Amino acid sequence: MNMTMKKIAEMAGVSRPAVSTVLGNSKCTRVSAKTRKKILRLAEKYDFVPNLAARQLKGVSSNLIGLISVPSYLGLLSLAQTEVITILQSRGLEVLTACMISNRDQRKIINEFRTRRVNGIIGFALGSKIIQAKNDQIPMVYCSHNNRCGFDVGSDIGLGGYLAARHLLEHGRKKLVYLCLGATNSNFLKYGGVCKAFEEAGMKAEKDNFLVVENGNSKEIFSQLRKRRADALICCNDYVAAEMLKVFLQNGIKVPDDLAVTGFDGYFFCNFTPVSLATVIQPVGEMAQRAVELLIKRMDARRSHEEFSSIRLPPSFQPGDSCGCPEPRKKMISGHPFILLDDTSP
């Protein structure tokens, strides 16, 4: 059935302008809450969305940007979204957010965005490319570093692994281990950087330099590190590194004398661990800025997403007591529960 606003109006027993008002997300009070609900229910039932292209030809713009993300236990994703929202609002744009639990949610989210007349979309850490109708696509930017489908703007996490490993090798550490809690694409990219640092140092990364512990059992990790006689540990993120610092303290292991430790991501709590934690700082602010700039460029050109830009922004390494370095003076970014360190202070 080819659904139209006129047909929805007939089924709802209202005028076509009333349907247009509701589906256009107008706050007009002349349409009752009961009628509004009925219209929206019919539109959803028949998978109807207003013609975005026609509205754009009429010069109608909502100044609304959609953000799509996936559930994540790490605050890094939350911070990236906060940075993007702040930048968008500073440009006079409004934001509509959506969480994609599974790929089945794609159509529902995109239809909702079209109904709300969203002008552009930024996707965060999505596992697949969003499918849109060829003749009615909303400009989109993919923001991540390891999307299986590709990405537009992300962090060069392989470089992050390289910087951490190179720093530890320069400290004379020889039995370095990269620790992760899953054999994911992200961890292979980070470990690839570790291997590059080994090669530059005239060494070869062996099987014992890569430790995957799927269940996250700290006792098992501690046992494996002793078995491998590790003298340096690069953890896949700061949460794992902080947990390991506690385990080492409980077992009489001195950091960094017996074992040097680094984290990954650059969370603010690295300053408050038993030993201040060295870490790789993700370029979240720059990622957000570049993603917004790219989206606005695509919106201005009225072009949907075509080829991925694959912009990899460089992270930086922040030394700390855990790697045997004195702490540098730090500039803190405030205003968010998951605060990252910024090493740009002079």
N, C-alpha and C positions, 0 to 999 in steps of 0.2 A: 504493500500500500504506500503510495507516494504522499506522505504527510505534508500538510502546509499549515500556516497559521490560521487560514480561513477554516480549514476542517477542524482544527483544535478548538477554535472559537465556537463552531457549531456544536461540537460534542460537549463543551463546557457550558454552553448556553450564555455566552458573553459576546461582546463585540471583538472584531479583529484587533483594534487598537489596544484593548485591554490585554489581549494575549501578548502583543508586542511590548507593552509596558512591563509585564511580568518577566518575560524571557529576556528583556533588555536590562533586567536588574534595577529598574527604576524604583525609587522609594515613594512613588506616588501613593497617597493614602486613599484614593478613590476606589482602589481594588481591595476588597476585604481579604483578611488572612485566609478565610475558608476558600474563597475563589482562587486566590493565588496558589494555594496548596493543590487545588484541583487541576489547575492549568499545568503546574510543574509535574504532577503525577502523570498526566496525559503525555506531556512532552517526553518524559523518561520512558514511559511504556512503549511509545512508538519511535524512540531513539531519534527524536527531532531536535535539530539545532538550527538557529537562525543562519542565514547566508552571510558569512563573514565578509566575503569578497564584495557583495553588494553594498554592505555598510561602509566598507573602506572607500568604494567608489563615490559614495555620498559624502565622504569627508568626515564620517563619524569616527571618533577616536575615544577610547575609554581611559587612556593613560594608565592602563592596568597591566601589570606583569605577573605571569604565573611562575611559581617556583615548585618543582617536583623533586622530592627526595625519597630515600628509602630509610627504614628504621635502622638506627645505629646506636650502639652503646657508647661510642666514643664522642666526646664533645667537640672534636675537630670539625665534624660535619655541621653541627649546630652553630659553631662560631663562623664558619664560612657563610652560612645562610644569613646570619646576623649582619656580617660585613656587607653582603650583597644588598640586603634590605635597607641598610643605612645609606648606602650609595644611591640606590634607586630613589629613596624618599628625598634625598638632598637634591635630586633632579626633578622633583615634582611629580614622581610616578607613584602609583599605589601598587600594593602587592597582594596577591592571592596565593596561599600555600596549599599544597596537597602532599600526602604521604602515600607512596605506592607500595603496598604490602606484597603484591605479586604482579606479574605481567598482565593478569586478567583485569587489573584496575586501570590499564592504559586508556581504553576507550571511554570509560566513564569519566575519567579525569579530563581528557581532551574535550569531550562533549560539554562538560561543565565549564571549561575554560572558554570554549566558543560561545556558549550561552551568555557568559559574563563579558564577552567581547574583549578577551585578553589579547593584547597586541604583540606579546612576545613571551617566550618561556626560557627559563634557565633550569636545567636538570642537574641534580647533584648525585654522583656515585651510582648512576643507574646501570643495571646489569645488561640492558639491551636497548636498542634504538627504539624511540617512540614512533609508532606507525601512524601516519596521518594520510588523509585523502589527498591524492596528487593535485587536485584542482582547488584545494582549500586548506593549505598548510599555514600554520602559524610559525613565524621565524623562531628558531631555537638555538641555544648554546648548551653544550654538554660540558659540565665543570667537574673534573675528576682527574686522576692520574693513571687509572688502571681499568677503565671501562672495557669490558670484553668486546663491546661494539665499536670502540674508538672514543675519542674525546676531543674537545676544542681547547680547553685551558686546564692545566693541571700542574702538579709539582713533579720535578724530576727526582723521584724517590731513589732511583738507582744512584744518582749523584750523592744523595744523602748517605746511603750505605758506604759509598766510596770515601766520603769525607771523614766519617767516623772511623772506618778501618785504617785509613792512611794516618790519622792522628794517633791512634793506638800503636800502630807499627812504628811510627817515629819515636814513640816513647820506649821502644825496645821490646814491646810485647811480641811474642813469637807464636803462642798457642791461643790464637783468637777464635772465639766461637760466636756465630750468629744464632740467636735463640728466637724461635717463633712458635706460635700456638696453632699453626695450620699451614699446610702446603698450598698457600694461595698465590695468585699471580703477583700480588703486592710484595709478598715475602721473597719470591723468586727474583723480582726486580731489585729489591734492596740487596739481596745476597749477590746478585750479579755485580753490583758496585763494590761489594767486599772483595770478590774475586779479582776485579780489576786492580784494586789496591795491592793485593798480594802479588799480582803479575809485575806491577811497577817496582815492587820491592825485591824482585828477583826470586819470588817464592811461588809455590803452587798451592791453591786451596784444595784441601783433601776432604774426604767424607766426614771426618771428625770436626771440621770447621762449621758444619751446618747441623743444627739440632732442632728437630721438630718434635714437640710434645703436645699431642692433640688434646689431652685431658687437662693440661695446665697444672698438673700435680707438682708443687714446688719441691717436694722431697725427691721425686724422680729426677727433676731438673738438677737438683744439687748433686745427686748421685752420679748423673751423667757427666757433669762438669768435673767432678773429682776424678772420675774414670779417665777423662780425656786430658787431665792435668792442665786445664785451661788457666791462662793468666790474664785474659781479657774477655769481656762479654759485651756484645752489641745486642740489645734487646729490640724486638720488633716495635714496641711502643713504650711510652713512659710508665704506663700502669704496670706492665710486666717488670720493668726495671726497678720500680719502687718496691714491688713485692719481693724481688730477689735481694735487694739491699737489706730488707728485714730478715730474710732467711739467712743471709750471710752473717748478720750481726748475731742472730740467735745461735749460730754454729761456730762462732769464734773466728770467722774469716774476716780479715782486715781489708777494707776498701780504702785506698787503691793499692796498699802495700802487697797484699796477697793476690788480689784480683781487681783489675780496673773494670769499670762498668759505664756504659752509655745507654741512654734511652733513645727515643725517636718520636718526634712531633713538637716538643717544646712547650709543654704545659707549665703553668705558673707554679704548680706544687713541687716542681723539681728543686725549688729553693728551700723546701721545708722537709725534704727527706732526711734520714739520719746523717747521710753525707750528701752535700749538694750534688745533684745529678747533672752530669754532662749530657747533652742531647742534641739532636738534629732539629732545627727550627723550620717548620713548614712556612712557606711564603703566602699565608692565608690572605693577608690584606691585598697583596698584589694580584693574587688569583681572582679575588672578588672584583677588583677594579678592571682587570683585563676582560673578564667575562661580561661585565656590564657594557664596556665599550664595544665589544664585539657584537653583542646583541643589538645595541642601538644602531650600529652600522648596518646590520642585516635588516632591521626594521625600517630604517630610512630608505634602503634600497628595495624594500618590499620583497625580499627574497627569503624563502624558507631555507632550512638547513640543507646544504648540498654535500660538500666534502668536509671532513673534519680538519680543523686547523692544526691540531696536535701541538699546541704551544706548551712546552715544558719549562716552567719557571724554576730557577735554582734555589734550593734550600740552603741553609748555612749551618755550620757546626758551632755550638756553644760549649766551650770547655767548662769544667767544674771540678770540685774536689774529688769526685768519683773516678776521674781519669788521671789524677795527679797534678792538675793545673790549678793555680790560684784563680779564684773567680774574677772575671772582668766586671767592670761597672755596667749595670744593666738598665735599660729603659723599659718600664713595664707598660703594657697596654691595659687600661682598666675598663670596668663596666660590663664584664661578662663573667659568669661563673666558671667558664673554661678559658682561662686567660693564657695567652701565649707570650713567650718572651720575644723581645725585639732587640737584636744586636746592632741596631743602626746608630746607637748613641756614640758620640765621639769619644 
